[in-house]
Amino acid sequence: MSVFDDLVGQEAAVAELTRAAHAARGISESFGDHAGAQLAPGASAMSHAWLITGPPGSGRSLAARAFAAALQCEETEPGAGECAHCKAVMGGNHPDVTALSTDLVTIGADEVREYVASSYQAPASGAWKVFIVEDADRMLPRTTNVLLKAIEEPGPRTVWILCTAAVADVLPTIRSRTRNVNLVTPAPQDVARLLVEREGADPQRALVAAQAAQSHIGVAKALATDPDAAAVRKKTLDAVVGIRTTGDAVLAAMMLTDMDAMRGAEGEKADEEAAEREVEERLLAMGLEPGARVPAAVRSQVKAAGVDSKRRAARNMQDMVDRELIYATSLYRDVLVRQLGADVALVNADYEAAVEQIATDTTPGVTLSRIDALSEARLRLRGNVAVQLLMEAALVELCRK
């Protein structure tokens, strides 16, 4: 068993990362030798900074973590998955592997600055200190500038791994100083097989989920195993299919931006509990009991927890609406496939009847206009916009002939 086993359909990327892990061993062994130490053959395959790109769901974070495990591995073949280092990295508890992610809208400069400072310390138990920056596209320019110095002049045993959808998502100064490994979209059949083998999903349901998720592994897993996630997709597609008038579009937008209606009471309850737990933990860290009067000296810190909760709620809303827009776009992609008579499998095979009806009632030009409207809404979603108004504007376009 290898740490790369779950990276389905990524043979080229796995081969490159494996070569780099082999080369890293020669580099690691040379530390402490005299200045002219000879590195192992192929050492140039290794770099101190990596940019792993690929479409959503292709396994960027998994590839980064698997590569980190291979760098720390003590087995003959890097990343064999059997040694304590591999198990610790894949389990998320290795002292020398740090994953930097956020459930807020952006990654702050102060947070990155903390990791940059620790990157110059020697590894505690492994061969390398590895820092994985998930969603690197969420770094603001000032945050990226903090990281840039560490990438330009890294610690001697430090590796930075940045993950994002496309090379263009990071600043040119970062691109020029990192080695890019690009992941591809795996075949739905490969994703379905992974769901069957790893999650015990029903084969037919797994294939439908993989197609509906457009090979996004995380979404496919949710659709195949989580009834709430499957319900969000069904509610979204049912709402889009049912739009006939502007009134229908407005009502659909209201429902699709109502997190209670889309995720159910359990999802909302979980968010509220998480926010309350965060405040309680911050109070306990300050030596205060939950519900106790907060001294004026620390009120700003407690208030910061509330601000983070609001940012987290905004991120959750953005993610949900973005996923709904993707589902809607995939439906009209299927409509266009039928209108053009292309010999391509439908993404939403379980909505084939609705797809055929829409394809008959409209033209390819109308369908392309609808896809453009939904794509534009996804782009605008990244800004500071009123989500319900954005959704209304997008869905109203679906009424136009």
Secondary structure, DSSP 8 states (H G I E B T S, - for coil): --TTTT-TT-HHHHHHHHHHHHHHHHHHHHTTS-TT----TTGGG--SEEEEE-STTS-HHHHHHHHHHHHH--SSSTT-S-SHHHHHHHTT--TTEEEE--SSSSB-HHHHHHHHHHTTS--SSSS-EEEEETTGGGB-HHHHHHHHHHHHS--TTEEEEEEES-GGGS-HHHHTTSEEEE-----HHHHHHHHHHHH---HHHHHHHHHHTTT-HHHHHHHHH-HHHHHHHHHHHHHHHT--SHHHHHHHHHHHT-HHHHHHHHHHHHHHHHHHHHHHHHHHHTT--TTS---GGGHHHHHHHHHHHHHHHHHHHHHHHHHHHHHHHHHHHHHHHHHHT-----S-GGGHHHHHHHHHHS-HHHHHHHHHHHHHHHHHHTSS--HHHHHHHHHHHTT--
